[in-house]
Amino acid sequence: MPDAGLTTGEALVRLLEAYGVELVFGIPGVHTVGLYRGLHGARLRHVTPRHEQGAGFMADGYARVTGRPAACFVVTGPGVTNILTAMGQASGDSVPMLVVSSVNRRDQLAMGRGALHELPAQQAVAAGVAAFSHTLLSPDQLPEVLARAFALFRSARPRPVHLEIPTDVIAMPAGNLDLTPAALPGLPGPDPACVARAAELLRLAERPVVVLGGGAVDAAEPAYALIELLNAPFTNSVNAKGIMPPDHRLHLGENLSFLPLREALRTADLVLAVGTEFGETEMYPEPQELHFDGALVRIDIDPQQLARGPKPTVAILADARLALDALLHAVRSPGIVRNGSERAAEVRAAVQAQWWPAIQGHRKVLAAVDCALPDAIIVGDQTQPVYGGNQFYQPRRPRSWFNASTGYGTLGYALPAAIGAKLAAPDRPVVALIGDGGCLFTLPELASGVEAGVPIVILLWNNQGYGEIADYMAETGVPKLGVDLVTPDFVAIARGFGCVADRATGLDHLERLLSASIGRSVPTLIEIDQNAPFLGQE
């Protein structure tokens, strides 16, 4: 039924509801009040961050748990530039997000007359960290542009989409618009000829290895079945953790900077790579060029990704689940009996022998989390225990371990992203693992968590500075500068925001603090001193 009084801003909210969006993260401003008019009485829940960057990180955390986009409403100019960092992280890690911003009136665009929040070529600025960025010049364009966005979220490599709406267009009548959602395409399936060729290579391979990337996060069942069928050792990227069960006999280990793992890939007669770009952040701290002596079969939903990096023998453009299902049926049974478990155990032991000594302390902390909060979602920042956990931690299911050490690599991610993750999975424990330096980037989001009633746990790893960079400076002979920080009393600040907060004095105490967080309605901050004796650190 037409609604003669409906504005473009109100029509946008109704369309978001129609496409199944549940959450909007945003800070209202004079340029976006027309969008907020439609939120009153809507089914969408609105959460107010304390910075637009926090809005983007919250939407990112929500999407990584659910696979679905949330929306962000930001004002013209500073609202857009503030959220760009979060969009960059989401773009680098293939995370869906809809960012809706206002922009100045159409008669003010590109005029340079000093209008409030004026940002020349705002759309172009956002386009660099988005799948696409569109300026809505009339209400009639709204249904089509949103259909494009949700088609991309559903059927292509997911990344942020930016939609900017001039303030005069937000207020325009839109009662004539069709507000039913478009019929969206399904997931792209693989080419049968490519599947047949890849299946033949897999069937005859004597030393196959499988590499699982974040693009395979929703393909756990066929990935497991194919790896078991082939008896093929596997490794996984950070964002692919949980696809395979913990302590699987065919697991090679992780972190491609370790020579034994790179050698396992080089000497394999076939590598099957699923949804991975072989990015350098999977090789921390020393990125290496990968070499493959055997065949390389790559599966990816992005055709450009298949042409980047290592050159494939067979390139399969498809959704990972559909491609692996097709391969599973095409291979049927392997032609060769393989010693996959023995090969995997040998490489795994060699990788673990190269773990950094500090990992022993990180393992104790994460073991305490596992004991007190089984099946927790752990959201990490760029901090030492996260880099350590990337090498050894094995969650029980996918979408349960992710962090900002990958892709764009931002500081301050974990706290707001954990809020988004908890809103996505209210029945599961959610832990933000963050350093003192990173926490200072987004510390005010503690207030957002209290206000939204989001009982996350913040594990704050305190080394009084940018510890990872300080270590790197020492290793490379650079005098330390800018890495020793004045850090506040985080426990006092957290309590001032209304959180529960304490300092862990031992592993048993840490477990008790973690267990006590269950059932609360506000965040819990637990500070851990990196040099605490119970961690066994020097």
Secondary structure by P-SEA (a helix, b strand, c coil): cccccccaaaaaaaaaaaaccccccccccccccccccccccccbbbbbcccaaaaaaaaaaaaaaccbbbbbbbccaaaaaaaaaaaaaaaaabbbbbbbbbbcccccccccccccccccccccccccccccccccccccaaaaaaaaaaaaaccccbbbbbbbbccccccccccccccccccccccccccaaaaaaaaaaaaaccbbbbbbccccccaaaaaaaaaaaaccccccccccccccccccccccccccccaaaaaaaaaccbbbbccccccccccccbbbbbbbccbbbbbccccccccccccccccccccaaaaaaaaaaaacccccccaaaaaaaaaaaaaaaacccaaaaaaaaaaaaaaaccccbbbbcccaaaaaaaccccccccccccccccccccccccaaaaaaaaaacccbbbbbbccaaaaaacccaaaaaaaaccbbbbbccccccaaaaaaaaaaaccccccccccccaaaaaaaaabbbbbbbccaaaaaaaaaacccccbbbbbbbcccccccccc
